[in-house]
Amino acid sequence: MTLRPFLKSSAAALLLSLTALPALAQSAFPTPTPQSGSFRVSAAAPQQPIFPGSTVVLRGDGFVPGQDITLQRGLERLTGDTPLVADAEGRLSFEFSLPDTAAVGMHPIVVLGTDPSTTKLLDLKISPDVPLLGAGEYSVTSVKSPAPGLYQLAHSPTSNALFVTASSFRPMMAALLKLDPETLDVIARTAPAPYPQDLRTDDGGRFADAPAAAFGIALDEARGTLWVTNTASNSVAVYAQDDLRLIKQFPQGQVYHSREVLVDPAHDRVYVTSSATAKVHVFDAETLEPVRIIEIDSTLRGENFYVMNLALDTFGNRLFVTSRATSELAVIDTTTGSVASVFALPGAIHATGVDFDAESGLVFVTGQDSDDLLLVDPATGEVRHDVPVGAGALSVGHDAAGGLAWVANRGAGTLTAVSTQGRIAANLALGNFPNDVIVTGDGTVYAVNKSFGPEDALGDLITMIRRK
């Protein structure tokens, strides 16, 4: 048997197939051009999430004047047969209505440009429309904050006080408030001062000459102190609970993009997340000195763990850390300072808030861009329940006595209570941009929210919620 006839016939077939390929003009592959423009996506209703059935508004700028733009979802052209055309300033806009049956989730929209030829992906998030529930079962008291830019809060049974941080960039100002937890009246107030010259460094960030500001907050009850993160200037400060006097200001650059802070009383340790990195900084609560840096590796190939929030299992000697970039949960052994395990969180997009319930043994994690709360077994990483709670699920605090996790939904403007069985027990209106929520031992819920501006009647509120 010879292979020559087979080889001849195969060569002929290959030649025929090559000659049958379409001839593409040189203009089909011009010099690649990065897409210069971008879109802002919103609902037609002002300051509302995008729900199934919403009218979606896309406003673009930075495009090449005269450039044709087509928006496509899968094979469907949202812009129809006629593309959008960027005006002389490189701007364009487009509206379309979602069907009532549109699925909740993150939808990729392809932005196709012509002359020049460009391509880019745009995320369109459709959020769950969770109805309000249970308002008649709770008493809600809200007061307007004397300082704008509310960020976080903490409750001290020892001092019988509520502490609140606030930082605003327009105008540039910051405040640390001490409130009566029953009346929400201000007991004491201090404004962080600009850094002295010897604490200023090249790592001070964009606001090196501004006040230290106040973002994250945690209480050390044994020493009567409170720790505050100075996120904008990459630092940390320690204050006295009784009169809010400054005890120690760390230098600029101490913790890059310091966000969350948590005190571990069992080991006299303080943990601070460096939220643009994979690092958790550890301090000694007694000496107020840095101890070590814990770095967390992502389990996802080629990805970096992006630390966000912290929660503590005091008796189990575990620290839980969320990663916003990779939507993972890390478990750190607080006796050794080593990373015990890292779990992926299927169903979560941009895992942010976290808390731990010793009664159920579950970790609660919010997905800010998946609009959900995950109830996770920290021993195995299993997601027991995935509950849609509202747009922009950000912060979570648990009520051990009531068996509820309370979630502040920044986009939806709501506060949602979820049982450890994964059922929504309440969904309360909270105002604009809820930012943080905590629950005290007796089940009292405290929350703060930001605002659209100084005239926003539903913004910059400090709220107390109790079951009737």
C-alpha positions in Angstrom: 0.0 0.0 0.0 1.3 3.5 -0.9 0.5 6.9 0.7 1.3 8.9 -2.4 -2.3 9.1 -3.9 -3.7 10.0 -0.4 -1.1 12.7 0.0 -1.8 14.1 -3.5 -5.6 14.2 -2.9 -5.1 15.8 0.6 -2.9 18.5 -0.8 -5.4 19.2 -3.5 -8.2 19.5 -1.0 -6.2 21.8 1.2 -5.4 24.1 -1.8 -9.1 24.1 -2.8 -10.1 25.1 0.8 -7.6 27.9 0.9 -8.7 29.3 -2.4 -12.3 29.2 -1.2 -11.6 31.4 1.9 -13.0 34.9 1.6 -10.5 37.6 0.6 -10.5 40.3 3.3 -9.7 43.9 2.2 -6.8 45.5 3.9 -9.2 48.0 5.5 -10.8 45.2 7.5 -7.7 45.2 9.8 -6.7 48.9 10.4 -4.3 49.9 13.1 -5.9 48.8 16.5 -7.3 51.7 18.4 -8.1 51.5 22.2 -11.7 52.7 22.9 -11.4 56.1 24.4 -15.0 56.6 25.5 -17.0 55.2 28.3 -20.7 55.0 29.4 -22.4 55.8 32.6 -25.4 53.5 33.2 -28.4 54.5 35.3 -32.2 54.0 35.6 -34.4 56.7 34.2 -35.8 57.2 37.7 -33.3 59.4 39.5 -31.1 57.7 42.0 -32.8 54.3 41.6 -31.4 50.9 40.9 -32.1 49.2 37.6 -34.9 46.7 38.0 -36.6 44.3 35.5 -38.9 46.6 33.5 -36.8 49.7 34.1 -35.9 52.2 31.5 -32.1 52.2 31.2 -30.2 55.4 30.3 -26.7 55.3 28.9 -24.7 58.5 28.7 -21.3 58.3 27.0 -18.4 60.7 26.6 -14.8 60.7 25.5 -15.6 59.1 22.1 -14.1 60.2 18.8 -16.4 62.8 17.2 -18.4 61.2 14.5 -17.7 57.7 15.6 -20.5 55.2 15.1 -21.3 53.2 18.2 -23.4 50.0 18.4 -24.6 48.4 21.6 -25.1 44.7 21.5 -26.3 42.1 24.0 -25.4 38.7 22.6 -26.4 38.8 19.0 -29.2 41.4 19.6 -28.4 45.0 18.6 -29.9 47.1 21.4 -29.4 50.2 19.2 -31.2 48.6 16.2 -30.0 49.0 12.6 -28.9 52.6 13.1 -25.8 53.1 15.3 -25.4 55.9 17.7 -23.1 58.8 16.5 -20.8 60.7 18.8 -21.3 64.5 18.6 -18.6 67.1 18.1 -17.7 66.8 21.9 -17.5 63.0 21.7 -20.8 62.5 23.6 -23.8 60.4 22.9 -26.8 59.0 24.8 -29.3 56.1 24.5 -32.3 54.8 26.3 -34.0 51.4 26.1 -36.6 49.6 28.2 -35.9 46.2 29.9 -38.6 43.5 29.7 -40.4 42.8 33.0 -39.0 39.3 32.7 -35.3 40.5 32.5 -33.1 38.3 34.7 -31.5 39.8 37.7 -27.7 39.8 37.5 -24.7 41.3 35.7 -25.3 41.5 31.9 -22.3 42.1 29.5 -23.0 44.7 26.8 -20.6 44.9 23.9 -19.8 48.5 22.8 -18.7 48.3 19.1 -17.2 51.3 17.5 -16.6 52.1 13.8 -14.2 54.7 12.4 -12.2 54.0 14.4 -12.9 50.3 15.0 -13.1 49.7 18.8 -14.6 47.1 21.1 -15.3 47.2 24.9 -17.5 45.4 27.4 -19.9 47.3 29.6 -21.6 45.8 32.6 -25.3 46.3 33.0 -26.5 45.3 36.5 -30.2 44.4 37.0 -31.0 44.4 40.7 -33.7 42.5 42.6 -36.7 44.6 43.5 -37.2 43.5 47.1 -40.5 44.8 48.5 -40.6 46.6 51.9 -41.7 44.3 54.7 -42.3 44.5 58.5 -42.2 48.3 59.0 -45.1 48.0 61.5 -43.1 45.6 63.7 -40.3 48.1 64.4 -39.9 51.5 65.9 -37.4 53.6 63.8 -35.8 56.8 65.1 -33.6 58.9 62.9 -31.6 62.1 63.5 -29.7 64.3 61.1 -26.0 64.1 61.7 -24.2 67.3 62.7 -21.4 66.2 60.4 -21.7 65.2 56.8 -20.2 62.0 55.2 -21.2 59.4 57.8 -19.2 56.3 57.4 -19.2 53.7 60.3 -20.4 53.4 63.8 -19.6 51.3 67.0 -21.4 50.8 70.2 -19.7 50.6 73.6 -21.7 49.0 76.5 -18.8 50.0 78.9 -19.0 53.7 78.0 -22.7 53.5 77.3 -22.1 55.4 74.1 -22.5 55.2 70.3 -19.4 56.3 68.3 -19.7 57.5 64.7 -17.1 58.5 62.1 -17.7 61.1 59.3 -15.6 62.4 56.5 -16.5 64.7 53.7 -14.5 65.8 50.7 -16.8 68.6 49.6 -16.3 70.5 51.8 -13.1 68.9 53.2 -13.9 68.0 56.8 -13.9 65.1 59.3 -15.5 64.4 62.6 -15.6 61.8 65.4 -18.9 61.8 67.3 -19.9 60.3 70.7 -23.7 59.9 71.1 -26.1 58.9 73.7 -27.4 55.5 72.5 -30.9 56.2 73.7 -31.6 59.8 72.5 -28.8 60.0 69.8 -27.8 63.3 71.2 -24.2 64.4 70.8 -22.2 64.0 74.0 -18.8 64.9 72.5 -17.3 65.7 69.2 -13.8 66.1 67.8 -12.4 67.1 64.4 -9.2 65.3 63.4 -6.4 67.8 62.9 -4.0 68.0 60.0 -0.9 65.8 60.4 2.1 67.5 62.2 5.1 67.8 60.0 7.0 64.9 61.5 4.2 62.5 60.6 3.9 63.6 57.0 5.5 61.3 54.5 5.6 60.7 50.7 3.0 58.0 51.3 0.4 60.4 52.6 -1.9 60.0 49.6 -3.8 62.7 47.7 -4.9 64.4 50.9 -1.6 64.6 52.7 -2.2 68.2 53.8 -5.9 67.6 54.8 -7.2 66.6 58.2 -6.5 63.0 59.1 -10.2 62.1 58.5 -12.2 59.2 60.1 -13.6 56.2 58.3 -13.4 52.7 59.9 -13.9 52.4 63.7 -13.4 49.7 66.3 -13.5 49.8 70.1 -11.0 48.5 72.7 -13.3 48.1 75.7 -10.5 46.9 78.1 -8.5 50.1 77.6 -11.3 52.6 76.9 -9.9 53.5 73.5 -11.2 53.5 69.9 -9.2 52.9 66.7 -10.0 54.9 63.6 -8.7 54.4 60.0 -7.5 57.5 58.1 -8.2 55.9 54.7 -7.4 58.9 52.5 -4.0 59.5 54.1 -3.1 55.8 54.5 -2.9 55.8 58.3 -4.5 54.9 61.7 -5.3 56.8 64.9 -6.2 55.9 68.5 -8.6 58.1 70.6 -9.9 57.9 74.2 -13.6 56.9 74.5 -14.3 59.2 77.4 -13.5 62.6 75.8 -12.3 61.7 72.3 -8.8 63.1 72.9 -6.2 61.9 70.5 -3.9 59.3 72.1 -1.8 58.3 69.1 -1.7 59.4 65.5 0.3 57.0 63.3 2.3 58.6 60.4 1.0 58.9 56.9 1.7 55.7 54.9 1.4 53.4 57.9 -1.3 51.3 56.2 -2.0 51.9 52.5 -5.7 52.6 52.0 -6.6 51.6 55.5 -10.2 50.7 55.5 -11.5 48.3 58.2 -10.3 48.0 61.8 -11.1 45.4 64.4 -9.9 44.7 68.0 -9.3 41.2 69.2 -9.5 41.4 73.0 -8.5 37.8 73.6 -5.0 38.3 72.1 -4.6 42.1 72.5 -4.3 42.5 68.8 -5.8 45.1 66.4 -6.3 44.2 62.7 -6.5 46.8 59.9 -7.2 46.0 56.2 -5.1 47.6 53.5 -7.9 47.5 51.1 -6.1 47.9 47.8 -3.8 45.1 48.6 -3.7 41.5 50.0 -2.4 42.7 53.4 -3.9 42.8 56.9 -1.8 44.9 59.3 -1.6 43.7 62.9 -0.9 46.1 65.9 -0.4 45.5 69.6 -3.4 46.9 71.5 -1.3 47.6 74.6 1.8 49.1 73.1 0.1 50.6 70.1 2.9 49.4 67.9 2.8 47.4 64.6 3.4 43.7 65.1 3.3 42.0 61.7 1.6 42.0 58.2 -0.5 39.0 57.1 -0.6 38.5 53.3 -3.4 36.4 51.8 -3.0 34.6 48.6 -6.0 34.1 46.3 -7.0 30.6 45.3 -7.8 31.8 41.8 -5.1 31.5 39.3 -3.6 34.8 38.3 -5.7 36.8 40.7 -4.9 38.8 43.8 -6.8 38.7 47.1 -8.2 42.3 47.7 -8.9 42.6 51.5 -12.0 44.5 52.5 -13.9 43.8 55.8 -13.2 41.8 58.9 -15.1 39.7 61.4 -14.0 37.9 64.5 -14.8 34.5 66.0 -13.4 35.3 69.5 -13.8 31.8 71.1 -12.8 29.9 67.9 -9.7 32.1 67.4 -10.6 32.9 63.8 -10.5 36.1 61.8 -12.6 36.3 58.6 -11.6 38.5 55.8 -13.4 39.2 52.5 -11.8 39.9 49.1 -13.7 42.3 46.9 -11.8 41.7 43.8 -12.0 37.9 43.8 -15.1 37.3 46.0 -13.3 35.0 48.4 -13.4 34.5 52.2 -10.1 33.9 54.1 -9.9 32.4 57.5 -6.9 33.4 59.7 -5.8 31.6 62.9 -5.6 34.4 65.4 -3.3 32.4 67.7 -0.6 32.0 65.0 -1.4 34.8 62.6 -1.4 32.4 59.7 -3.9 31.9 56.9 -5.8 28.7 57.6 -7.9 28.6 54.5 -9.3 30.6 51.6 -12.7 29.8 50.0 -14.2 31.0 46.7 -17.8 32.4 47.2 -19.9 31.3 44.3 -22.8 33.6 43.7 -21.0 36.7 45.1 -19.7 39.6 43.0 -17.5 41.9 44.9 -17.7 40.4 48.4 -17.6 43.2 50.9 -19.3 43.1 54.3 -18.8 40.2 56.7 -19.9 39.2 60.2 -19.9 36.0 62.2 -22.7 34.4 64.3 -21.4 32.1 67.0 -24.9 30.7 67.7 -25.3 29.2 64.1 -21.6 29.0 63.3 -22.3 30.9 60.0 -20.4 33.7 58.4 -22.5 36.3 56.6 -21.0 37.9 53.5 -22.5 40.6 51.3 -22.1 40.8 47.6 -22.1 44.4 46.6 -22.5 43.9 42.9 -24.6 40.7 43.2 -27.0 42.3 45.6 -27.1 39.4 47.9 -26.2 38.0 51.3 -24.4 34.7 51.5 -24.6 32.4 54.6 -21.4 30.4 54.6 -20.1 27.5 56.6 -16.5 28.7 57.4 -15.3 25.1 58.0 -16.0 24.0 54.5 -16.7 27.1 52.5 -20.1 25.8 51.6 -22.7 28.5 50.8 -25.8 27.4 52.7 -28.0 30.2 51.5 -27.8 32.9 48.8 -30.4 35.5 49.5 -31.2 38.5 47.2 -31.5 41.5 49.6 -31.3 44.6 47.4 -29.1 46.7 45.2 -25.6 47.4 46.6 -25.6 45.0 49.6 -22.7 46.6 51.5 -22.5 46.1 55.3 -23.9 43.4 57.6 -24.3 43.1 61.3 -25.8 40.1 63.1 -28.4 40.0 65.9 -27.4 36.9 67.9 -30.5 37.0 70.2 -32.9 37.4 67.3 -31.1 35.1 64.9 -31.0 37.7 62.2 -28.4 39.3 59.9 -29.1 42.9 59.0 -27.8 44.1 55.7 -27.4 47.8 54.6 -28.2 48.0 50.9 -26.5 51.1 49.6 -28.2 51.3 46.2 -31.7 50.2 47.3 -31.7 52.5 50.3 -33.0 49.7 52.5 -32.0 47.6 55.6 -32.9 43.9 55.2 -33.1 41.4 58.0 -32.4 37.8 57.0 -32.8 34.7 59.2 -30.1 32.0 59.6 -32.5 29.8 57.6 -32.1 32.2 54.6 -35.5 33.9 54.8 -36.1 37.7 54.7 -37.8 38.7 58.0 -37.9 42.5 57.3 -37.0 45.0 54.7 -37.1 48.6 55.9 -36.6 51.9 54.1 -33.5 53.6 55.5 -32.8 56.7 53.4 -30.2 57.4 50.7 -26.9 55.4 50.5 -26.9 53.2 53.7 -23.3 52.7 54.6 -23.0 50.8 57.8 -25.1 48.7 60.3 -24.4 47.2 63.7 -26.5 45.3 66.2 -26.0 45.5 70.0 -26.5 42.6 72.5 -30.1 43.5 73.2 -31.0 43.5 69.5 -31.0 47.2 68.9 -30.0 48.1 65.4 -28.0 51.2 64.5 -27.3 52.4 61.0 -25.8 55.4 59.2 -26.3 56.6 55.6 -24.7 59.1 53.3 -26.5 61.8 51.2 -26.9 63.3 47.8 -25.8 66.7 49.2 -26.5 69.2 52.1 -30.2 69.6 51.0 -30.9 65.8 51.1 -33.5 65.3 53.8 -33.0 61.5 53.7 -29.2 61.6 53.8 -26.6 61.8 56.6 -29.0 60.1 59.1 -28.1 58.2 62.2 -30.9 55.6 62.8 -31.9 53.4 65.7 -34.3 50.5 65.1 -36.0 48.4 67.8 -38.6 45.7 67.7 -41.9 47.0 69.1 
